[in-house]
């Protein structure tokens, strides 16, 4: 475990302790996806992925959380575990912003932790349009533009991103909730013509908030 990861974990623990004295909300979530796709690229060899996490949110806008998913990169099945902290809010006029840091960690096979990496992110949104910039030391920067529209309990969304000129990706989707069960159907694609894990795919997600 790197010192950077230890510092982030310590910050999360301290934040949780601090929030125990604040008016903070704690929530959980579980989900299953037909394929775990990250920036257009399959993280589980095109197989279903089980996922879940916990979030802590204070009314000030501060948040922290942990999230995990089953992953497989072709060497051996393992688990992704993410830890993140950040701050988001809405200012007068309806502009929303979100800044934070996320540590991606991998477990369950020899050498899995060698893939760990950290990203900082800065995002803004206004009237359904969003723009997020992510950057870190280990891999390239990512910039993503998005749009979402809510219509009678159903959300239509679309996004386009460029991951450090390594590949570009896009997604369009529709999501909603029925009887407390969330659902999402999204089409993903990248410009990685010679990599099947970046091919066009339709992803179904079923989720439940706890």
C-alpha positions in Angstrom: 0.0 0.0 0.0 1.5 3.3 -1.1 1.9 6.3 1.3 -0.4 8.2 -1.0 -3.1 5.6 -0.6 -2.6 5.6 3.2 -3.0 9.4 3.3 -6.2 9.2 1.2 -7.6 6.4 3.4 -6.7 8.4 6.5 -8.4 11.5 5.1 -11.6 9.5 4.4 -11.6 8.0 8.0 -11.1 11.5 9.5 -13.9 12.8 7.3 -16.3 10.1 8.5 -15.4 10.9 12.1 -15.9 14.6 11.5 -19.3 14.0 9.8 -20.6 12.0 12.8 -21.0 15.4 14.5 -22.5 17.1 11.4 -25.8 16.6 9.7 -24.5 14.0 7.2 -26.4 11.5 5.2 -25.0 8.0 4.8 -26.3 5.8 1.9 -25.4 2.6 0.2 -25.8 1.1 -3.3 -25.6 -2.2 -5.0 -25.7 -2.9 -8.8 -25.1 -5.5 -11.4 -24.0 -4.6 -14.9 -24.0 -6.7 -18.1 -20.5 -5.3 -18.6 -18.4 -2.8 -16.5 -17.4 -0.2 -19.0 -15.1 2.7 -18.0 -14.6 5.5 -20.6 -15.8 3.1 -23.3 -13.5 0.3 -22.4 -14.6 -3.0 -20.8 -13.1 -3.6 -17.4 -14.4 -7.2 -17.0 -13.7 -8.9 -20.3 -17.2 -8.2 -21.5 -18.8 -10.2 -18.6 -21.3 -9.1 -16.0 -19.9 -7.2 -13.0 -21.2 -6.9 -9.4 -20.7 -3.5 -7.8 -21.5 -1.6 -4.6 -20.5 1.2 -2.3 -21.2 3.6 0.5 -21.5 7.4 0.3 -21.2 10.1 3.1 -22.7 13.5 2.2 -22.8 16.6 4.4 -25.3 19.4 3.6 -22.2 21.7 3.2 -21.4 19.9 0.0 -18.6 17.8 1.3 -18.7 14.1 0.4 -16.6 10.9 0.7 -17.2 7.3 -0.3 -16.0 3.9 -1.2 -17.0 1.8 -4.2 -16.1 -1.7 -5.5 -16.6 -3.8 -8.5 -15.6 -7.2 -9.9 -13.0 -6.7 -12.7 -11.0 -8.9 -15.1 -8.3 -7.6 -17.4 -7.5 -11.0 -18.9 -4.8 -12.0 -16.5 -7.0 -13.1 -13.5 -10.2 -12.0 -11.9 -9.8 -9.4 -9.2 -11.6 -6.5 -7.5 -11.5 -2.8 -8.0 -11.9 -0.7 -4.9 -12.2 3.1 -5.1 -11.9 5.7 -2.4 -12.9 9.3 -3.1 -13.4 12.6 -1.3 -14.7 15.8 -2.8 -16.9 18.9 -2.6 -19.8 19.8 -4.7 -22.4 22.6 -4.6 -24.6 24.9 -6.6 -24.1 28.6 -6.8 -26.6 31.3 -7.5 -27.7 31.1 -11.0 -27.9 27.3 -11.1 -24.2 26.6 -11.9 -23.0 23.4 -10.2 -19.4 22.4 -9.5 -17.6 19.3 -8.2 -14.0 18.9 -7.2 -12.3 15.9 -5.7 -9.8 13.1 -5.7 -10.2 9.4 -6.3 -7.9 6.5 -5.7 -8.4 3.5 -7.9 -7.1 0.3 -6.2 -7.0 -3.3 -7.4 -6.9 -6.5 -5.3 -7.2 -10.3 -5.5 -4.3 -11.4 -7.7 -0.5 -11.2 -7.5 0.7 -7.8 -8.6 -2.8 -6.3 -8.8 -1.8 -3.3 -6.7 0.7 -2.3 -9.4 -2.3 -1.0 -11.3 -3.3 1.4 -8.6 -3.6 5.1 -9.6 -4.9 8.4 -8.5 -7.0 11.1 -10.3 -8.0 14.6 -9.4 -11.1 15.9 -11.0 -12.8 19.2 -11.6 -16.3 19.5 -13.1 -19.0 22.0 -13.8 -22.6 21.8 -15.0 -25.3 24.2 -16.1 -28.8 23.5 -17.5 -28.0 19.9 -18.1 -24.6 20.5 -19.8 -21.5 19.3 -18.1 -17.7 19.4 -18.5 -15.3 17.4 -16.4 -11.5 17.4 -16.4 -9.6 14.6 -14.7 -5.8 14.4 -14.3 -3.2 12.4 -12.4 0.5 11.4 -12.3 0.2 7.8 -13.5 -1.9 8.0 -16.6 -3.1 10.7 -19.1 -5.6 13.4 -18.6 -9.3 13.0 -19.5 -11.8 15.6 -20.6 -15.5 14.7 -20.9 -18.4 16.8 -22.1 -21.9 15.6 -21.2 -25.6 16.4 -21.4 -28.6 15.1 -19.5 -32.4 15.8 -19.7 -35.1 14.6 -17.3 -38.5 13.9 -18.7 -41.3 12.5 -16.5 -39.0 10.3 -14.3 -36.8 9.2 -17.2 -33.3 10.7 -17.8 -31.8 10.9 -21.3 -28.0 11.3 -21.3 -25.1 11.6 -23.6 -21.3 12.1 -23.2 -18.2 12.4 -25.3 -14.6 12.1 -23.8 -11.0 12.1 -24.9 -8.6 10.1 -22.7 -5.2 11.7 -23.3 -5.4 11.2 -27.0 -5.1 7.4 -26.3 -8.7 7.0 -27.3 -12.0 8.8 -27.7 -15.3 7.5 -26.4 -19.0 8.3 -26.4 -22.1 7.0 -24.8 -25.8 7.7 -25.0 -28.3 6.3 -22.5 -31.6 6.3 -20.8 -32.3 5.6 -17.1 -35.0 5.6 -14.5 -36.5 3.9 -11.5 -39.3 1.4 -11.0 -40.5 0.3 -7.6 -37.3 1.5 -6.0 -35.1 -0.4 -8.5 -32.9 1.7 -10.8 -32.3 0.8 -14.4 -30.0 2.1 -17.1 -29.5 1.2 -20.7 -26.4 2.8 -22.4 -24.7 2.4 -25.7 -20.9 2.8 -25.6 -18.3 3.0 -28.3 -14.6 4.1 -28.8 -12.3 4.7 -31.7 -10.2 1.7 -30.7 -10.8 -0.2 -34.0 -8.3 -3.0 -33.3 -9.3 -3.7 -29.6 -12.5 -5.7 -29.1 -12.7 -4.5 -25.5 -13.4 -1.0 -26.9 -16.0 -2.2 -29.5 -19.6 -0.9 -29.5 -21.6 -2.4 -26.7 -25.0 -2.0 -25.1 -24.8 -2.1 -21.3 -27.7 -2.8 -18.9 -27.4 -1.8 -15.3 -29.8 -2.7 -12.5 -29.3 -1.0 -9.2 -30.7 -0.4 -5.7 -30.1 2.3 -3.2 -29.8 1.2 0.4 
